[in-house]
Amino acid sequence: MPPPQSRAADSHHDEYERDEDDSGDAQEPLLPRFRFATASEGNKARRRRRWAERAALLASGALVVVGLVTVSAWMLSGGQRAGLAAAQVAPPSDGPASLATSSPPSRPSFAQQFLHNASFVNEGVVPFPSSLYSPVYRPRPLEHTLTTLSFASSPRCLERYIATGEVCSSFNGRWADEATRPKVDAIWTWVNGSSAELLTRWREAAAAEETRGRGRRLRRWLGRKVGALRRRLGEAAVARHFREHDELRFSVRSVLQSLGSATLSTLHLVVGDSPLCSPADRLLVDSGVPPLRGQQSVRAAQIPQWLDLPSVEFSEPSLGSPAQSPRLLVHPHSEVFKAGSTGDEVEARSWLQRVTPSFNSLAIESQLANIPSTAQVAVYLNDDFFLHRPFALADMASPLSGPVLRLQRDLLVRGVPPDDTHDDPEGEWRGLGYSAFLLDERFGKRARPYLVHVAKTVSLPVLREAQQVFLDALTRTAESRFRGRGPSEVQTLFLVSHYTIEKHREALLWSFLVARCDTDRSATYVSDERRALLAALGYNFDSPDADRRLVVNRPSRRSLLSLAEQHARVGLPNPRETTLDFSSHDGYAFFGLEGTGDIPVQPIWPSFRSDTTRAMSSSDPAPAVCTFDLTTCFGDAFLSPASDSVISVSETLARVAYKYPQCGDCLITLLVGKSGAAGLEAFLPADVDKEADEGRWDAELEASVQAVGLEETSWQAIDFSRGLEGTTGPSLRAKCAALIHRYSYTLGSSPAAFEAIRSGGDSLSSKLGGIDAAFVALNDDVASSSEGVLEDVDARMGAWFEKTWPVASPWERAEET
């Protein structure tokens, strides 16, 4: 999906064209992606249509000019000079801001003063100094995910949970009090596309006038134009601008109503921003004000006009912890866009100037990892996504089982190298194919299910980890200001969701093949280690006549049933609108998704739930689900007791996991079956330390963050024999448990409705009134340019919005009557 737009800036890129000479420069006109593509019309007719559309945009966006001039006047007032001076004292941020500072800033910036100035009315912009944020990318240290954070102070309980599926009794009722439960963030991206060209033209006009030394004349001209616009548009235009495009307002209401304030921590709104004046143009900054640190410029962040300014917080590096939650935090692109290609501040600022403001949803999403947040989980929504029923925390994520991912099993995405793609550059499949290609390069080639087109849950620590791994690809995506302009653009939410699934698979195989079976950590398998590894699979290493094809029967598991019981024990409500179809506690989600010669196609997600319709006995074994071919998966040298070949641990893992992915899939299922009805015991190394020193468990050890294989984007280049080194802290077994649980997830399905709004009338009211789903997505596909039709659509959607979510959020300004 492209970034949320107003109706004039319709979001369906594949229905629009661009000027061929539109190069993507920061000073380019910003309208081309809103122009209808009509192959049959001539150049003159096309130009007439474009000018008509521009006139409409000028009318609908005129108040942005009003806002800019109002901001300018406010900045020129003597009473605000202290705020400008205060902004120079604070040094620029060195990286993502932390929301956990011990105290609020001693002196608020002029952006904060602006928001709390009672005399100012929201005209859609907030000014801030361009030097407020550093555009240099600086990765955070790895952080605990929601699942590992929940067990951070108890590695013993974490190890037990992963090994056996049992939760320690000390966790009974842990989250029974609503106030103690984990909270989630919500993230929206929003760009006021209808005002984009106005902002650009205004900046260009200001620069041109300054070049000719006509600053005072420009101010007088702007004053006359603004006065004329106000007289012509009148108060009715204010109301219309305030009410016309309210999807975001009601999306926010829907999240508050569905999840509740007890579940939400921070609501993040990522918005576009533009220079209020160029570095060379000082027309709107009083000459008596000293230069700002860094660049001598002020930027204006665009915000929805329905926001009540004093209730909104503008994200700043020195911003203190909130007094209460949830809160609404506004992030300009200047804060979240980071130059991953350079560590030089000057080069990074030049990069930022080239790539912002961005009107490409893929570019904006590529930078979401840079949002300052202390939460472990976030729900990401487009502004036309809504939550339509009450949800529990476990509908989105659980501290026991990780984020809930919603995948469309019958719609598969295959990797496409960027040089081979023929998909529409503005459609979503080009980005999906490229993202799947990146996953193929890192985790082996396979088809991957499409993410259901609803609000998406993402682990923020895993999002930041994936950003570190795929930094180059994400930075290139950020450089494409308009969708389809770059040579390759990542679908970030698709990438990170599948990265989570593949990293869990890798963690399982690494724990068994490396941590458990390379007992001397020599990075090679000696004969005894190979013998023990094969014995764990049920193969006799010393029997030359043993069958080298191991038939793996369907495991009988109760992980999903146990999860429901465990939620009750620890005091967490179970999901209200989600059916959990698969838990990563049962292995790999894509087992049998397509099928191979050794793995038949599985019709459903591999939950492996016990079959209650018939008795299971030794005479009635479970059906076979795959065949593990030892020769293919390990090679002849590995299987020969007399072999003196040096068998590399890393090469063995790469062969099993990625060169022959069916081997890794079947091996995981085999070991899941050997782990019993719950838990993943067969993957974990023996705890030698515990057997030698029971007293070690009397004192709890803080669990540390565990990860392996982050250094490369290609599986062929990674040394998998490395990882989890160190002799201090929890045992290797506990570290493996933390590694596995870091990437835990569940697959869920919920009632969802995707409605395309193509026309108004009673049929639209009937369509909206008939929606009965937990997740709702509304796409504005109205093709008519008739003002009557558009007003009718607005009125009917507005009536449905108000009826469905009548309670205003705490950040809405009172609507004038």
Residue pairs with C-beta under 8 A, 6 or more apart in sequence:
1 11
1 361
1 382
1 384
1 428
1 453
2 11
2 12
2 13
2 360
2 361
2 483
3 11
3 189
3 190
3 191
3 193
3 358
3 359
3 360
3 361
3 364
3 382
4 11
4 188
4 189
4 190
4 191
4 247
4 248
4 382
4 383
4 384
5 11
5 191
5 192
5 193
5 194
6 60
6 192
6 193
6 194
6 244
6 245
7 244
7 245
7 780
7 782
7 790
7 794
8 34
8 53
8 56
8 57
8 60
8 61
8 193
8 194
9 34
9 191
9 192
9 193
9 194
9 196
10 16
10 34
10 780
11 384
11 779
11 780
12 779
12 781
13 33
13 426
13 427
13 483
13 484
14 424
14 426
14 427
15 36
15 37
16 32
16 33
16 34
16 35
16 36
16 37
16 426
17 32
17 35
17 36
17 37
18 32
18 33
18 35
18 482
19 32
22 28
22 29
22 32
22 482
24 480
24 481
24 482
24 485
25 354
26 353
26 354
26 355
26 356
26 481
27 200
27 203
27 204
28 200
29 197
29 200
29 201
30 193
30 196
30 197
30 199
30 200
30 359
31 50
31 53
31 54
31 57
31 196
31 197
32 482
33 359
33 426
33 482
33 483
34 53
34 57
34 193
35 49
35 50
35 53
36 49
38 45
38 46
38 49
41 49
54 197
57 194
57 197
57 198
58 198
59 233
60 194
60 241
60 244
61 192
61 194
61 195
61 197
61 198
62 198
62 229
62 233
62 237
63 123
63 124
63 233
63 237
63 238
63 241
63 305
64 123
64 124
64 125
64 192
64 195
64 198
64 199
64 302
65 198
65 202
65 222
65 225
65 226
65 229
66 123
66 226
66 229
66 230
67 123
67 124
67 125
68 123
68 125
68 199
68 202
68 276
68 300
69 222
69 223
69 226
70 120
70 121
70 123
71 114
71 123
71 125
71 127
71 276
71 300
72 276
72 284
74 80
74 114
74 117
74 120
74 127
75 84
75 110
75 127
75 284
75 285
75 286
75 298
76 284
76 285
76 286
80 110
80 113
80 114
80 117
81 286
81 288
81 289
83 108
83 109
83 110
83 113
83 114
84 110
84 129
84 285
84 289
84 292
85 289
85 290
86 107
86 108
86 109
86 110
87 109
87 110
87 111
87 128
87 129
87 131
87 132
87 292
87 293
88 129
88 290
88 291
88 292
88 293
89 107
90 105
90 109
90 132
90 317
90 318
91 293
92 131
92 132
92 133
92 134
92 293
92 294
92 317
92 345
93 132
93 133
93 134
93 317
94 134
94 136
94 138
95 134
95 136
95 137
95 138
95 140
96 138
96 140
96 370
96 371
96 372
97 315
97 316
97 317
97 318
97 319
97 335
97 372
98 317
98 372
98 374
99 266
99 319
99 321
99 322
99 372
99 373
99 374
100 321
100 374
101 318
101 319
101 320
101 321
102 320
102 321
103 320
104 318
104 319
104 320
105 316
105 318
105 319
105 320
108 116
109 128
109 129
109 132
109 316
110 127
110 128
110 129
111 126
111 127
111 128
111 129
111 132
111 314
111 316
112 314
112 316
114 120
114 126
114 127
114 309
115 126
115 309
115 310
115 312
115 313
115 314
116 309
116 310
117 309
118 310
120 309
122 303
122 305
122 306
122 307
122 308
122 309
122 813
123 305
124 192
124 195
124 302
124 303
124 304
124 305
125 300
125 301
125 302
125 303
126 300
126 301
126 303
126 309
126 314
126 330
127 276
127 298
127 299
127 300
127 301
128 273
128 298
128 299
128 300
128 301
128 314
128 332
128 334
129 292
129 293
129 294
129 297
129 298
129 299
130 275
130 292
130 294
130 295
130 297
130 298
130 299
130 334
131 292
131 293
131 294
131 295
132 316
132 317
132 334
132 335
133 317
133 334
133 335
134 345
134 348
135 334
135 337
135 338
135 339
135 345
135 348
135 349
135 351
135 352
136 338
136 339
136 342
136 343
136 344
136 345
136 348
137 338
137 339
137 340
137 343
137 348
137 370
137 471
137 475
138 338
139 464
139 467
139 468
140 464
141 705
142 461
142 465
142 705
142 707
143 376
143 460
143 461
143 464
143 705
144 152
144 376
144 461
144 703
144 705
144 742
145 376
145 402
145 459
145 461
145 462
145 741
145 742
145 743
145 744
146 182
146 376
146 377
146 397
146 398
146 399
146 402
146 403
146 459
147 398
147 399
147 400
147 401
147 402
147 741
147 742
147 744
148 158
148 703
148 705
148 706
148 738
148 741
148 742
149 376
149 399
150 182
150 399
150 400
151 157
151 158
151 161
151 703
151 738
151 741
152 702
152 703
153 700
153 702
153 703
154 168
154 170
154 700
154 703
155 700
155 701
155 702
155 703
155 730
155 734
155 737
155 738
156 168
156 697
156 700
156 734
157 167
157 168
157 170
157 171
158 703
158 734
158 737
158 738
158 741
159 684
159 687
159 730
159 731
159 733
159 734
159 737
160 166
160 168
161 167
161 168
161 400
161 679
161 737
161 741
162 679
162 680
162 684
162 736
162 737
162 740
162 741
163 679
163 680
163 681
163 684
163 737
164 676
164 678
164 679
164 681
165 559
165 562
165 585
165 677
165 678
165 679
166 678
166 679
167 400
167 566
167 569
167 570
171 569
171 570
172 569
172 570
172 571
173 569
173 570
173 571
174 180
174 570
174 571
175 181
175 182
175 399
175 570
175 571
175 572
176 570
176 571
177 571
178 262
179 262
181 262
181 263
181 393
181 572
182 376
182 377
182 393
182 397
182 399
183 262
183 263
183 264
183 265
183 325
183 375
184 259
184 263
184 264
184 265
184 375
184 377
184 378
184 379
184 393
184 396
184 397
184 457
185 264
185 265
185 266
185 267
185 268
185 373
185 375
185 377
185 378
185 379
185 460
186 252
186 255
186 259
186 264
186 266
186 267
186 268
186 378
186 379
186 380
186 381
187 267
187 268
187 270
187 368
187 371
187 378
187 379
187 380
187 381
188 248
188 251
188 252
188 267
188 268
188 269
188 270
188 380
188 381
188 382
188 383
189 270
189 271
189 361
189 364
189 365
189 368
189 382
189 383
190 248
190 269
190 270
190 271
190 272
190 302
190 304
190 383
191 271
191 272
191 302
191 357
191 358
191 359
191 364
192 271
192 272
192 302
192 304
193 359
195 302
196 272
196 357
196 359
199 274
199 300
199 357
200 274
203 274
203 275
203 277
203 278
205 218
206 218
206 277
206 278
206 281
206 283
206 284
207 278
207 280
207 281
209 215
209 217
209 218
209 283
210 218
210 280
210 281
210 282
210 283
215 283
218 283
219 283
239 816
241 305
242 305
242 306
242 815
243 794
243 798
243 815
244 794
246 306
246 798
246 801
247 383
247 384
247 778
248 304
248 383
249 304
249 306
249 809
249 812
250 386
250 801
250 804
250 805
251 381
251 382
251 383
251 384
251 385
251 386
252 267
252 328
252 809
252 811
253 805
253 807
253 808
253 809
254 386
254 387
254 388
254 776
254 804
254 805
255 264
255 267
255 379
255 381
255 387
256 264
256 326
256 807
256 809
257 387
257 390
257 805
257 807
258 387
258 388
258 389
258 390
258 391
259 379
259 387
259 391
259 393
259 396
260 390
261 325
261 326
263 391
263 392
263 393
264 325
264 326
265 325
265 326
265 374
265 375
266 322
266 325
266 326
266 327
266 328
266 329
266 373
266 375
267 326
267 327
267 328
267 329
268 329
268 331
268 371
268 373
268 378
269 303
269 304
269 328
269 329
269 330
269 331
270 331
270 332
270 333
270 336
270 364
270 368
270 371
271 301
271 302
271 303
271 330
271 331
271 332
271 333
272 301
272 302
272 332
272 333
272 356
272 357
272 358
272 359
273 299
273 300
273 301
273 302
273 332
273 333
273 334
273 356
273 357
274 299
274 300
274 302
274 356
274 357
275 297
275 298
275 299
275 300
276 284
276 297
276 298
276 299
276 300
277 283
277 284
277 285
277 297
277 298
278 297
279 295
279 296
279 297
282 296
284 298
285 296
285 298
292 298
294 349
295 349
299 332
299 334
301 314
301 330
301 332
301 334
303 312
303 330
306 812
306 813
306 815
307 328
307 811
307 812
307 813
308 811
308 812
308 813
308 814
309 813
311 328
311 810
311 811
312 328
312 330
312 811
313 319
313 322
313 327
313 328
313 329
313 330
314 329
314 330
315 329
315 330
315 331
315 332
315 335
315 372
328 809
328 810
328 811
331 371
331 372
333 356
333 357
333 358
333 364
333 367
334 352
334 356
335 370
335 372
336 364
336 367
336 368
336 370
336 371
337 352
337 355
337 356
337 358
337 367
337 370
337 478
338 348
338 367
338 370
339 347
339 348
339 351
339 352
339 475
340 471
340 472
340 474
340 475
341 351
341 472
341 475
342 348
342 351
351 479
354 479
355 363
355 478
355 479
355 481
356 481
357 481
358 364
358 478
358 481
359 481
359 482
359 483
360 480
360 481
360 482
360 483
360 485
360 489
361 382
361 483
362 431
362 477
362 480
362 483
362 489
362 490
362 491
362 492
363 477
363 478
363 479
363 480
363 481
363 483
363 489
365 380
365 491
365 492
365 493
366 474
366 475
366 477
366 478
366 489
366 490
366 492
367 474
367 478
368 380
368 463
368 492
369 460
369 463
369 464
369 466
369 467
370 467
373 460
375 460
376 397
376 459
376 460
376 461
377 396
377 397
377 403
377 457
377 458
377 459
377 460
378 457
378 458
378 460
379 396
379 455
379 456
379 457
379 458
380 455
380 456
380 457
380 458
380 493
381 455
381 456
382 777
384 777
384 778
384 779
384 780
385 454
385 455
385 775
385 776
385 777
386 775
386 776
386 777
386 778
386 805
387 455
387 774
387 775
387 776
388 753
388 771
388 773
388 774
388 775
388 776
388 804
389 576
389 577
389 751
389 773
389 774
390 576
390 577
391 575
391 576
391 577
391 774
392 572
392 573
392 574
392 575
392 576
393 572
393 573
394 404
394 567
394 572
394 573
394 574
394 575
394 578
395 404
395 575
395 576
395 577
395 578
395 748
395 750
395 774
396 403
396 404
396 457
397 403
397 404
397 457
397 459
398 404
398 563
398 567
398 572
398 746
399 570
399 572
400 563
400 566
400 567
400 570
400 572
401 563
401 583
401 584
401 585
401 744
401 745
401 746
402 459
402 500
402 584
402 741
402 743
402 744
402 745
402 746
403 457
403 458
403 459
403 500
403 745
403 746
404 457
404 575
404 578
404 580
404 745
404 746
404 747
404 748
405 451
405 456
405 457
405 497
405 500
405 501
405 745
405 746
405 747
405 748
406 451
406 452
406 454
406 456
406 747
406 748
406 749
406 750
406 752
407 449
407 450
407 451
407 452
407 497
407 589
407 747
408 449
408 450
408 451
408 452
409 449
409 593
409 605
411 449
411 450
412 447
412 448
412 449
412 450
412 593
412 594
413 429
413 432
413 433
413 435
413 436
413 447
413 448
413 449
413 450
413 494
414 433
414 436
414 447
414 448
415 433
415 434
415 436
415 437
415 438
415 439
415 440
415 441
415 445
416 423
416 430
416 433
416 434
416 436
416 437
417 437
418 434
418 437
418 487
418 488
421 430
421 433
421 434
423 429
423 430
423 433
424 430
424 484
425 483
425 484
425 485
426 483
426 484
428 491
430 484
430 489
431 489
431 490
431 491
431 494
432 450
432 491
432 494
434 488
434 489
434 490
434 491
435 490
435 491
435 492
435 494
435 495
435 498
436 447
436 448
436 494
436 498
438 470
438 473
438 490
438 495
438 713
439 448
439 495
439 498
439 499
439 502
440 446
441 713
441 714
441 715
442 469
442 502
442 712
442 713
442 714
442 715
443 502
443 505
443 506
443 657
443 658
443 715
444 657
444 658
444 659
444 661
444 664
444 715
445 661
446 590
446 593
446 594
446 661
447 593
447 594
448 494
448 498
448 590
449 590
449 593
450 494
451 493
451 494
451 497
452 752
452 775
453 752
453 754
453 777
454 750
454 752
454 775
454 776
454 777
455 775
456 493
456 497
458 493
458 496
458 497
459 496
459 500
462 496
462 499
462 500
462 503
462 742
462 743
463 492
463 496
465 707
465 710
466 495
466 496
466 499
467 474
468 710
469 499
469 710
469 713
470 490
470 495
470 713
472 713
473 488
473 490
473 713
474 490
474 492
476 486
476 487
476 488
476 489
477 486
477 488
477 489
477 490
477 492
479 486
480 486
480 489
483 489
500 743
500 745
501 584
501 588
501 589
501 590
501 743
501 745
503 742
503 743
504 584
504 588
504 740
504 743
504 744
504 745
505 588
505 657
505 664
505 668
506 657
506 708
506 709
507 708
507 736
507 739
507 740
507 742
507 743
508 587
508 588
508 668
508 671
508 680
508 683
508 740
509 653
509 656
509 657
509 664
509 667
509 668
510 653
510 708
510 709
510 720
510 723
510 736
510 739
511 683
511 684
511 685
511 736
511 739
511 740
512 536
512 667
512 671
512 682
512 683
513 533
513 649
513 652
513 653
513 656
514 649
514 653
514 720
514 721
514 723
515 684
515 685
515 724
515 732
515 733
515 735
515 736
516 536
516 683
516 684
516 685
516 686
516 736
517 525
517 529
517 532
517 533
517 536
517 649
518 524
518 525
518 529
518 649
518 721
519 529
519 532
519 685
520 526
520 529
521 721
523 648
523 649
523 650
523 719
523 721
523 722
524 646
524 647
524 648
524 649
525 533
525 638
525 647
525 649
525 652
527 641
527 643
530 541
530 638
530 639
530 647
531 541
531 542
531 641
534 540
534 541
534 630
534 639
535 541
536 671
536 674
536 682
537 550
537 628
537 630
537 667
537 670
537 671
538 550
538 670
538 674
539 546
539 548
539 550
539 630
540 546
541 639
541 641
542 641
548 629
548 630
548 631
548 639
549 627
549 628
549 629
549 630
550 627
550 628
550 630
550 670
551 624
551 627
552 624
552 625
552 626
552 627
552 628
552 666
552 669
552 670
552 673
553 621
553 622
553 623
553 624
553 625
553 673
554 608
554 622
554 623
554 624
554 625
554 673
555 586
555 608
555 622
555 669
555 672
555 673
556 608
556 610
556 611
556 616
556 622
556 673
556 677
557 586
557 607
557 608
557 609
557 610
557 672
557 677
557 678
558 609
558 610
558 677
558 678
559 583
559 585
559 586
559 607
559 608
559 678
560 580
560 582
560 583
560 586
560 607
560 609
561 609
562 678
563 580
563 583
563 585
563 746
564 574
567 573
567 574
568 574
575 748
577 750
577 751
577 774
578 748
578 749
578 750
578 774
579 748
579 749
579 750
580 746
580 747
580 748
581 604
581 605
581 607
581 746
581 747
581 748
581 749
582 589
582 605
582 606
582 607
582 746
582 747
583 607
583 746
584 743
584 744
584 745
584 746
585 678
585 679
585 680
585 744
586 606
586 607
586 608
586 672
587 606
587 608
587 668
587 669
587 671
587 672
588 606
588 664
588 665
588 668
588 669
589 605
589 606
589 745
589 747
590 665
591 599
591 602
591 606
591 625
591 626
591 665
591 668
591 669
592 599
592 600
592 601
592 602
592 606
592 625
592 626
592 665
593 601
593 602
594 601
595 601
595 602
596 662
597 662
598 626
598 627
598 628
598 629
598 662
598 666
599 625
599 626
599 627
599 662
599 665
599 666
600 625
600 626
602 625
605 747
606 625
606 669
608 672
610 616
610 677
611 622
614 620
616 622
625 669
626 662
626 665
626 666
626 669
626 670
627 666
628 663
628 666
628 667
628 670
629 663
630 639
631 639
632 660
632 663
633 655
633 656
633 660
633 663
633 667
634 652
634 655
634 656
635 655
637 643
637 645
637 647
638 647
638 652
648 721
649 720
649 721
650 718
650 719
650 720
650 721
653 720
654 715
654 716
654 718
654 720
655 663
656 663
656 664
656 667
657 663
657 664
657 715
658 664
658 715
671 680
671 682
671 683
672 680
672 682
674 682
675 681
675 682
675 683
680 740
683 736
683 740
684 733
684 736
684 737
685 732
685 733
685 736
686 733
687 731
687 733
687 734
688 731
689 696
689 731
690 696
690 697
690 731
690 733
701 729
701 730
701 734
702 729
703 729
703 730
703 734
703 738
704 729
704 730
704 735
704 738
705 738
705 742
706 724
706 735
706 736
706 738
706 739
706 742
707 723
707 739
707 742
708 720
708 722
708 723
708 724
708 739
709 718
709 720
709 723
711 718
712 718
724 732
724 735
724 736
724 739
729 735
730 738
750 773
750 774
750 775
751 772
751 773
751 774
751 775
752 773
752 774
752 775
752 776
752 777
753 771
753 772
753 773
753 775
753 776
753 777
754 777
754 779
755 767
755 768
755 771
755 776
755 777
755 778
755 779
756 779
756 781
757 764
757 778
757 779
757 780
757 781
757 782
757 793
757 797
758 781
758 782
758 783
759 782
759 784
759 789
759 793
760 782
760 789
760 792
760 793
760 795
760 796
761 792
761 796
764 792
764 793
764 796
764 797
765 796
765 799
765 800
768 796
768 797
768 800
769 800
778 797
782 789
782 790
782 793
784 790
